[in-house]
């Protein structure tokens, strides 16, 4: 009897002729997620099933393996299972009874047997396996009672060339495997929102690149490291992230000196979007991602978002747009970014924020203010691009 982990997926199953591409992407993402886990594992695809199989004799902590699989987009659930050769129904029954006794002991439980016979050469059909195996279990374990509608224990038996069985199902994150839906550029700050936005778009199969705007000496190296750490946490789910660290200080100071202070946030944001789009086009990204939510701050009113969008030719994806702050915090706690996000290291936006920012900017006023930057901003823009530090961040 060999222990394996049966991977269950959802949307992939309805992908028709392209299904194998999504399955292969899921296998690659599982392999990536397991790299930091001690032990050797073989991920294989067999007859519409994906299995994670610990190498024979390998030492590993099951809790560590389970935590890694919980981070893989595309997995709806996974099941610690056992696989045995087909040595006849009596032998199978004895093995499953031993398994059930060890797992559930003498405690009282309701149960149901759910058999699937993929191997049509097997001499018993699914209904016969359910009835016979259920009867044997009742005889061997009087503490069990049958409940076909809402059992506490659902014993699943899959009859293939070999036979696997399991009674535990652990939820996964769902979504689509990373890399199956193109790529996009995330504007990543040190706050709570943007890492959550990256996670949510990544869940739909999008590969994430990221750009962070650093403003030394107004922001410290610890603020930069905080963003790197956030990218590393998000990469546990999305795969490696190419992070662009832009020195934004000179551009911010130029805007601060020449533009009305109530428009600072909007104008800075517009230049951030321009730079982000530049790198997105270099990376072959199909859009930008931000953590904006309508009305959360002055730069996120409908009028402000329209003013920001104007400078972009790529689509801007805002997965948090209709969420309130507590909903966003709940997701950040779930994915493990919250404690890092609240570390007290300021980012460039909070340093240069106006005391009374405009909440309903008019585009003609923004255009007029940006004209004051003509002749000085082009060189600073090019310098920011040329001096950008690019690192690849991963969970390994």
C-alpha positions in Angstrom: 0.0 0.0 0.0 1.5 3.3 -1.1 0.5 6.8 0.0 -0.3 9.4 -2.6 -2.1 12.7 -2.8 -4.9 12.9 -5.4 -5.3 16.3 -6.9 -8.8 17.5 -7.8 -9.5 20.4 -10.1 -12.6 22.2 -11.3 -12.7 24.5 -14.3 -9.9 22.6 -16.1 -12.2 19.6 -16.5 -14.4 21.6 -19.0 -11.6 22.9 -21.2 -12.2 20.4 -24.0 -9.4 19.8 -26.5 -7.1 22.3 -24.6 -7.6 20.5 -21.3 -4.1 18.9 -21.4 -2.5 22.3 -21.6 -4.1 23.4 -18.4 -3.3 20.0 -16.7 0.3 20.4 -17.7 0.4 23.9 -16.3 -1.1 22.7 -13.0 1.6 19.9 -12.9 4.3 22.6 -13.4 2.9 24.8 -10.6 2.7 21.8 -8.2 6.3 21.0 -8.9 7.2 24.7 -8.2 5.2 24.7 -5.0 6.9 21.6 -3.7 10.5 22.8 -4.3 10.8 24.3 -0.8 9.4 21.1 0.8 11.9 18.7 2.3 11.7 15.3 0.5 11.5 14.0 -3.1 8.1 13.9 -4.9 6.9 12.7 -8.3 4.0 14.6 -9.8 2.3 12.5 -12.5 -0.8 12.7 -14.7 -2.7 9.5 -15.3 -6.1 9.0 -17.0 -7.5 12.4 -16.1 -6.0 12.3 -12.6 -3.0 14.1 -11.1 -1.1 12.5 -8.3 1.6 13.7 -6.0 3.7 10.7 -5.0 6.4 10.8 -2.3 9.5 9.0 -3.5 9.8 5.6 -1.8 11.8 6.0 1.4 11.8 9.8 1.3 11.4 11.6 4.6 8.9 14.5 4.6 6.6 16.3 6.9 3.0 15.8 5.7 1.9 19.2 7.2 4.6 21.0 5.1 3.4 19.2 2.0 -0.2 20.0 2.7 0.5 23.7 3.2 2.4 23.8 -0.1 -0.5 22.2 -2.0 -3.0 24.7 -0.4 -1.1 27.5 -2.3 -1.5 26.1 -5.8 -4.0 27.8 -8.0 -6.1 25.3 -10.0 -6.4 22.8 -7.1 -10.0 22.7 -5.9 -9.2 20.0 -3.3 -6.7 17.3 -2.7 -6.9 14.0 -0.9 -4.4 12.0 1.1 -5.0 8.6 -0.5 -3.6 5.1 -0.7 -3.0 3.2 -3.9 -3.0 -0.7 -4.0 -2.7 -3.2 -6.8 -5.8 -5.1 -7.9 -5.4 -8.4 -6.0 -9.1 -9.2 -5.7 -12.0 -7.7 -3.8 -11.4 -9.7 -0.6 -7.9 -8.4 -0.3 -9.1 -4.8 -1.1 -11.7 -5.1 1.6 -9.2 -6.3 4.3 -6.9 -3.4 3.4 -9.7 -0.8 3.6 -11.0 -2.1 6.9 -7.6 -1.8 8.4 -7.3 1.7 7.1 -10.7 2.7 8.5 -10.0 1.1 11.9 -6.7 3.0 12.2 -8.1 6.3 11.1 -11.5 6.3 12.9 -11.0 3.8 15.7 -14.0 3.0 17.9 -15.6 6.4 17.7 -19.1 6.6 16.3 -19.4 7.9 12.8 -21.8 7.9 9.9 -20.3 6.9 6.6 -21.0 6.2 3.0 -19.0 4.3 0.3 -18.7 6.1 -3.0 -17.1 3.8 -5.6 -16.2 4.7 -9.2 -15.2 2.0 -11.7 -13.1 3.5 -14.4 -11.7 0.0 -15.3 -14.7 -1.7 -16.9 -13.0 -5.1 -16.7 -13.3 -5.2 -13.0 -15.9 -7.9 -12.1 -18.0 -5.7 -9.9 -19.7 -2.5 -10.9 -19.9 0.6 -8.7 -23.2 -0.2 -7.0 -22.0 -3.7 -6.1 -18.8 -2.4 -4.6 -20.7 0.2 -2.6 -23.1 -2.4 -1.1 -20.5 -5.2 -0.5 -17.8 -2.9 1.0 -20.4 -1.1 3.1 -21.7 -4.4 4.5 -18.1 -5.6 5.3 -17.4 -2.4 7.1 -20.5 -2.6 9.2 -19.7 -6.1 10.2 -16.1 -5.2 11.1 -16.8 -1.8 12.8 -20.2 -1.8 14.7 -19.5 1.9 15.6 -20.2 2.9 12.1 -23.7 3.8 10.7 -24.7 4.3 7.1 -25.9 7.8 6.0 -26.2 8.1 2.3 -27.3 11.8 2.4 -24.9 13.6 4.7 -22.2 11.2 6.0 -19.4 12.3 8.4 -17.1 10.0 6.5 -17.2 9.7 2.8 -15.0 6.7 1.7 -14.1 7.0 -1.9 -12.8 4.1 -3.9 -11.6 4.5 -7.5 -11.0 1.3 -9.5 -8.5 1.9 -12.3 -5.6 -0.3 -13.4 -4.7 0.1 -9.7 -7.1 1.0 -7.0 -7.0 4.1 -4.8 -9.1 5.0 -1.8 -9.4 8.0 0.6 -11.8 9.5 3.1 -10.3 13.0 3.6 -10.6 16.0 1.3 -8.6 19.2 2.0 -9.7 22.4 0.2 -7.4 24.1 -2.2 -7.6 27.7 -3.4 -9.4 26.9 -6.7 -8.9 29.2 -9.7 -6.7 28.5 -12.7 -3.1 27.3 -12.9 -0.5 30.1 -13.1 0.5 30.9 -16.7 -2.7 29.9 -18.5 -4.1 33.4 -18.9 -1.3 35.6 -20.0 0.6 38.0 -17.8 0.1 41.4 -16.3 2.0 44.1 -14.4 1.1 44.7 -10.7 1.7 48.1 -9.2 3.0 46.8 -5.8 3.3 49.0 -2.8 4.0 48.2 0.8 0.3 48.5 1.8 -2.4 45.9 2.4 -4.3 46.2 -0.9 -1.9 45.7 -3.8 -0.6 42.2 -2.7 -4.2 41.1 -2.4 -4.9 42.4 -5.9 -2.0 40.4 -7.3 -3.2 37.3 -5.5 -6.7 37.6 -6.9 -5.6 38.2 -10.5 -3.1 35.4 -10.1 -5.9 33.1 -9.1 -7.3 33.4 -12.6 -4.1 32.0 -14.1 -2.3 35.3 -14.8 1.5 35.4 -14.5 2.4 38.4 -12.3 5.2 40.9 -12.9 5.5 43.8 -10.5 6.7 47.4 -10.3 7.5 49.2 -7.0 8.3 52.9 -6.7 11.1 53.6 -4.3 11.9 57.2 -3.1 15.2 57.3 -1.2 16.1 58.9 1.1 12.4 59.6 1.9 11.8 55.8 2.0 14.2 53.5 3.7 15.8 50.2 2.5 13.5 48.5 5.0 10.5 49.8 3.1 12.0 48.3 -0.1 12.7 45.0 1.7 9.1 45.0 2.9 7.9 45.1 -0.7 10.3 42.3 -1.7 9.0 40.2 1.2 5.4 40.9 0.0 6.3 39.8 -3.5 7.9 36.7 -2.1 4.7 35.8 -0.2 2.5 36.4 -3.3 4.9 34.3 -5.4 4.1 31.2 -3.3 0.8 31.3 -5.1 1.6 32.8 -8.5 5.1 31.5 -9.2 8.3 33.7 -9.6 7.7 37.5 -9.9 9.9 39.8 -11.9 10.0 42.9 -9.6 11.0 46.3 -11.1 12.2 48.7 -8.4 12.0 52.2 -9.8 13.9 55.2 -8.2 11.0 57.7 -8.3 12.5 60.4 -6.0 13.6 62.9 -8.7 10.3 62.7 -10.5 8.3 63.2 -7.3 10.4 66.2 -6.3 9.9 67.7 -9.7 6.1 67.2 -9.5 6.1 68.6 -5.9 8.0 71.7 -6.9 6.0 72.6 -10.1 2.4 71.3 -9.6 -0.4 72.3 -7.2 -0.2 70.3 -4.0 -3.8 69.2 -4.0 -3.1 67.5 -7.4 0.2 65.8 -6.3 -1.3 62.3 -5.7 -3.1 62.2 -9.1 -0.2 63.5 -11.1 2.3 61.2 -9.4 -0.1 58.3 -9.9 -0.4 59.1 -13.6 3.4 59.0 -14.0 3.5 55.7 -12.1 1.0 54.3 -14.6 3.1 55.5 -17.5 6.2 53.8 -16.1 4.4 50.7 -15.2 3.0 50.5 -18.8 6.5 50.9 -20.2 7.8 47.9 -18.3 4.5 46.0 -19.0 5.1 46.3 -22.7 8.7 45.2 -22.3 7.5 42.1 -20.5 4.7 41.3 -22.9 2.1 42.0 -20.3 -1.5 42.4 -21.4 -2.6 44.8 -18.6 -1.9 46.6 -15.4 -3.1 45.5 -11.9 -3.8 47.9 -9.1 -5.2 47.5 -5.6 -7.7 50.4 -5.9 -11.1 50.3 -4.3 -13.8 52.9 -5.1 -13.9 55.7 -2.5 -11.3 54.2 -0.2 -9.0 57.3 -0.4 -8.9 60.6 -2.4 -7.0 59.0 -5.3 -9.6 56.3 -5.7 -12.8 58.3 -6.4 -14.5 57.7 -9.7 -13.1 61.0 -11.0 -9.6 60.2 -9.8 -9.6 56.7 -11.3 -10.8 58.2 -14.7 -7.9 60.7 -14.5 -5.4 57.9 -13.9 -6.8 55.7 -16.6 -6.4 58.3 -19.2 -2.7 57.9 -19.5 -2.9 54.1 -20.1 -3.4 52.2 -23.4 -3.3 48.8 -21.7 -6.4 47.8 -19.7 -6.2 48.3 -15.9 -7.5 45.5 -13.8 -8.8 46.4 -10.3 -10.0 43.2 -8.6 -10.7 45.0 -5.3 -12.8 47.7 -6.9 -16.0 46.9 -5.0 -14.6 45.5 -1.8 -14.5 47.4 1.5 -11.4 47.5 3.7 -12.3 44.7 6.0 -13.0 42.4 3.1 -9.5 43.2 1.8 -7.9 42.7 5.2 -9.6 39.3 5.5 -8.0 38.1 2.3 -4.6 39.5 3.3 -4.8 37.6 6.5 -5.7 34.5 4.7 -2.8 34.6 2.2 -0.3 35.7 4.8 0.6 39.3 3.7 -1.2 41.3 6.4 1.5 41.2 9.1 4.1 42.3 6.6 1.9 45.0 5.1 1.3 46.7 8.4 5.0 47.0 9.2 5.6 50.8 9.9 7.8 51.6 6.9 6.5 54.4 4.7 6.2 54.1 0.9 6.7 56.9 -1.6 3.0 57.7 -1.9 2.4 58.4 1.8 5.5 60.6 2.1 4.4 63.1 -0.6 0.6 63.0 0.1 -1.1 66.4 0.2 -3.0 67.5 3.3 -6.1 68.3 1.3 -5.9 66.3 -2.0 -8.4 67.0 -4.7 -11.1 64.3 -4.7 -12.8 65.2 -8.0 -10.0 66.2 -10.4 -10.9 67.8 -13.7 -8.8 66.5 -16.6 -8.3 69.9 -18.1 -6.8 71.1 -14.8 -4.5 68.1 -14.6 -3.4 68.6 -18.2 -2.6 72.3 -17.5 -0.6 71.3 -14.4 1.4 68.6 -16.3 2.3 71.2 -19.0 4.5 72.8 -16.3 6.6 69.6 -16.3 7.3 69.8 -20.1 11.0 69.9 -20.7 12.0 68.6 -17.4 10.1 65.4 -16.9 11.2 63.6 -20.1 14.8 63.3 -19.0 13.8 62.3 -15.5 11.4 59.7 -16.9 14.2 58.1 -19.0 16.6 58.2 -16.1 14.0 56.4 -13.9 13.7 53.7 -16.6 17.4 53.3 -17.0 18.2 53.0 -13.3 15.4 50.6 -12.5 16.6 47.5 -10.5 15.1 44.3 -11.7 15.1 41.2 -9.5 13.2 37.9 -9.6 11.5 37.0 -6.4 10.3 33.5 -5.6 9.3 31.4 -2.7 12.1 28.9 -3.1 
